[in-house]
C-alpha cells in the first residue's frame, strides 16, 4: 500500500510547493534568492547551519543521501531553518540577513505573512534527488552561468577556495564525488596538485552535468532553467518567466543593483594561464552551453 505524501507544517503553515534554487557557486543562486526574499508571501532561507550541515554531509559521502533516513534528516533540517522565531535570523548566514534587510536578530518575516517557503543555500544541487523525495511537489529553479565567470568568482571567494585544501578531505569522502568534480578515486592525487582554477572548473563542470540530469529526470512543471546572463541583462523577461513558473509575483528590484556581477567579467579577472586551464577542463560543457568562443 502506498503511503500518503508527508505534509510538513512549519509555524502552523503547510509547506506546499517549496522552491529550491540550484546551481554551481557564483552562478546567481544568491541573487535569485534575494529576489524571492523580497517577493510577497515568501520565506526564503540561505545557508542556515542546519541545512548546510546536511548538504555537505551528502556532498562528502553521497551514499548517505541514498539511505532510508536521508529524506527525514533533510526535511527536518529545512523545517528548523524555516521556523519564524523572535531571534531566528541571528542564526542565519550574513548573506541571508543582508538579503532580508535584517540588522538585528530578526525575524526577517512575519509568520502571518508567509504562504510559501524556499531555500537558496549554497550547493543545494547535490541534494536535489533527496529534496524531490522529501517534497514531491517542489519547484526547482536552476541557474546556469558561463563557467569562466563562475571560476573568476570562486577564485575571489575564500569560502569556495577553502574546500580545495587537501585537509578538507576526510576518510568519509567518497568517490566518485560530484561536489569536487572528481570522477574516480585514482584521480584524487591529480586533483590535489591542480591549481585552484582547475578545481573550480571541475566543480562547475560537475554542477552543469547534474543540471542536465535533472532536466532529463524532472517534468517540465517542476523545473525551470535560467541563464545568469539573461537574469542580469534582461530582468523583466527573466522575472516574468520565473513568476509564471512559480505562479506568483517576483520582485526584480535587486537585479538592478549596480553591485550585481557583470557578464563577461572573466575577461579582466582571469589570468591567461587560469583561463586556458578552465577552457581545457570544461571545454565540452562550455561548448554545449554556447559559451565557448563567446
Phi, psi and omega in degrees: 000132181281128181284147177293152180297144179289135177250114180273135178240124180235124182054036180077007182248128176288131180277106180242135177045054177298155184247128179240131184257127188234148176165166175293162175305142177061028176265355179110006179300316180296324179295315180292325177297321178295323178295317180290327178297334179269001183270143184303131174086350184272139167239102184247129178252157183217108172076026175298144186302322182299322180281315182301320180301315181288315182302315183284335173294317177295322182293318180290320186228083184304335181296333178298322182293345180261003179278163183293335183270356185299317182299313181296319181298314181290321178298318179294323180296318179290323178300318177295318181296322185278352180299136178258102182237162183307324183242022186296325182290343177294341180265358183278156174291156183305315180301325180290317179296318180295320180296328180272359180068030183267128177255340179250227181258353174100197007280165183273347178224161173264131183305325182293340182269350187278127175235347186213141180246155177201166177214135178235039180296146177302141172066025177294340183301331182285351179248011185304315180299323180289322177300320180294322177292322181289325182226083184300339179261012184297156173247132182245134175238118180249139182255132176243133180221152177312123183300333179290321175291323178299313180297318178302320178292319181294322181293340177260011185242106181302327181295322177290316183295332181299329181289346184271358179281131179307331181295340179285343177282147179228174179293347180271352180289129183253155176228144003297152185227107183293329182297316179276341183080020180259118186279329183224147182296334179288347177274356186297317181297323176294320179298320184298327183264000182284141176300159183302327179297321178291319178295322177295318179296323177296320179294319177295314181301316180295319181295319181287333174292319175297321178299320179294322178295320178296320179300323179284331187269328186264144175291153184306321181295348184253349185225129175238132176252126178240145174267136177303320183299320177290322183299317185267338181261339178223063184305314183302315181293317181294316180293324177297319178297316180294316181298321178294320180295317183273351181057046178200166179280139181236131179286140178242007185300323183291339181289343180264003179297133181293344180277352180297127181305136184281156175286135178083016180297340181301334183299330180251347186259337181264133173290156183303314181299319180293319179298316180298321180293316179300314183290338175282312183295318188249023185305312185299315183287322177300318181291315182299324182270000176084017181265331182298126180085356181280000000 
